[in-house]
Amino acid sequence: MSAETSISLNEQANRYELSLGQERVGELVYRDHGETRVFLHTEVDPAHRGKGLASKLIAWALDDTRDAGMHLRVECPAVTEYLKDHPEADFR
């Protein structure tokens, strides 16, 4: 049985956090500049890579940013690649 995946926004730490059960296994770090959210870095624990967790985390963070009415600037290579592979998720 696998642990439940959950994603949350930790505004105090400027990051989205991905957990499996009670263990935090990934994060997407951002900075807000006015109305623009800048995605800086995405990381998933090496023991949990290859399971699509980074994609889930990025998709959730993009939706949250869009729902908040923020503009997006991407400096994270993982998010750049995600947007290339998922053009429907782009902020156009």
Kinemage of the C-alpha trace (Angstrom):
@kinemage 1
@onewidth
@group {chain A} dominant
@subgroup {mainchain}
@vectorlist {calphas} color= white
{ca met a 1} P 0.000 0.000 0.000
{ca ser a 2} L 1.354 3.435 -0.889
{ca ala a 3} L 1.104 6.552 1.257
{ca glu a 4} L -1.352 9.287 0.340
{ca thr a 5} L 0.074 12.132 -1.751
{ca ser a 6} L -0.750 15.649 -0.605
{ca ile a 7} L 0.374 19.091 -1.729
{ca ser a 8} L 0.127 22.281 0.260
{ca leu a 9} L 1.199 25.900 0.058
{ca asn a 10} L 3.568 27.035 2.804
{ca glu a 11} L 3.414 30.813 2.392
{ca gln a 12} L 5.799 31.512 5.272
{ca ala a 13} L 8.523 29.456 3.567
{ca asn a 14} L 7.605 30.539 -0.012
{ca arg a 15} L 7.183 26.997 -1.245
{ca tyr a 16} L 4.708 24.358 -2.296
{ca glu a 17} L 5.275 21.140 -0.379
{ca leu a 18} L 4.618 17.591 -1.562
{ca ser a 19} L 4.149 14.896 1.060
{ca leu a 20} L 3.676 11.140 1.021
{ca gly a 21} L 1.840 10.399 4.226
{ca gln a 22} L 3.639 12.393 6.913
{ca glu a 23} L 6.942 12.616 4.984
{ca arg a 24} L 7.732 15.729 2.935
{ca val a 25} L 9.391 14.463 -0.233
{ca gly a 26} L 9.321 17.451 -2.576
{ca glu a 27} L 9.062 21.186 -2.891
{ca leu a 28} L 8.685 23.955 -5.410
{ca val a 29} L 10.269 27.196 -4.192
{ca tyr a 30} L 8.887 30.532 -5.375
{ca arg a 31} L 9.137 34.258 -4.712
{ca asp a 32} L 6.358 36.777 -5.177
{ca his a 33} L 7.169 40.118 -6.796
{ca gly a 34} L 3.974 42.152 -6.725
{ca glu a 35} L 1.447 40.384 -8.958
{ca thr a 36} L 4.055 37.950 -10.324
{ca arg a 37} L 4.971 34.601 -8.800
{ca val a 38} L 8.450 33.446 -9.813
{ca phe a 39} L 9.005 29.683 -9.759
{ca leu a 40} L 12.645 29.199 -8.786
{ca his a 41} L 13.369 25.552 -8.023
{ca thr a 42} L 11.614 22.182 -7.902
{ca glu a 43} L 13.056 19.186 -6.106
{ca val a 44} L 11.836 15.688 -5.251
{ca asp a 45} L 13.721 13.375 -2.885
{ca pro a 46} L 15.882 11.030 -5.004
{ca ala a 47} L 14.236 7.978 -3.419
{ca his a 48} L 10.893 9.092 -4.871
{ca arg a 49} L 11.909 10.240 -8.349
{ca gly a 50} L 10.478 8.628 -11.460
{ca lys a 51} L 6.960 8.390 -10.025
{ca gly a 52} L 5.495 11.530 -11.587
{ca leu a 53} L 5.542 13.413 -8.288
{ca ala a 54} L 7.295 16.492 -9.670
{ca ser a 55} L 4.638 16.766 -12.379
{ca lys a 56} L 1.863 16.568 -9.778
{ca leu a 57} L 3.583 19.224 -7.688
{ca ile a 58} L 4.147 21.556 -10.633
{ca ala a 59} L 0.581 21.148 -11.937
{ca trp a 60} L -0.834 21.932 -8.487
{ca ala a 61} L 1.401 25.002 -8.089
{ca leu a 62} L 0.444 26.286 -11.552
{ca asp a 63} L -3.261 25.875 -10.790
{ca asp a 64} L -2.865 27.601 -7.427
{ca thr a 65} L -0.972 30.503 -8.994
{ca arg a 66} L -3.601 30.847 -11.735
{ca asp a 67} L -6.447 30.666 -9.182
{ca ala a 68} L -4.760 33.408 -7.133
{ca gly a 69} L -4.809 35.687 -10.200
{ca met a 70} L -1.017 35.920 -10.257
{ca his a 71} L 1.213 36.274 -13.300
{ca leu a 72} L 3.947 33.686 -13.706
{ca arg a 73} L 7.666 33.890 -14.425
{ca val a 74} L 9.579 30.618 -14.636
{ca glu a 75} L 13.239 30.298 -13.702
{ca cys a 76} L 13.027 26.601 -12.777
{ca pro a 77} L 14.177 24.168 -15.488
{ca ala a 78} L 11.730 21.476 -14.311
{ca val a 79} L 8.767 23.841 -14.692
{ca thr a 80} L 10.038 24.973 -18.097
{ca glu a 81} L 10.150 21.336 -19.240
{ca tyr a 82} L 6.722 20.635 -17.751
{ca leu a 83} L 5.222 23.547 -19.691
{ca lys a 84} L 6.849 22.315 -22.929
{ca asp a 85} L 5.302 18.869 -22.386
{ca his a 86} L 1.922 20.249 -21.221
{ca pro a 87} L 1.079 23.275 -23.392
{ca glu a 88} L -2.474 23.272 -22.018
{ca ala a 89} L -1.021 24.325 -18.637
{ca asp a 90} L 0.681 27.461 -19.973
{ca phe a 91} L -0.215 30.940 -18.734
{ca arg a 92} L -1.243 32.470 -22.079
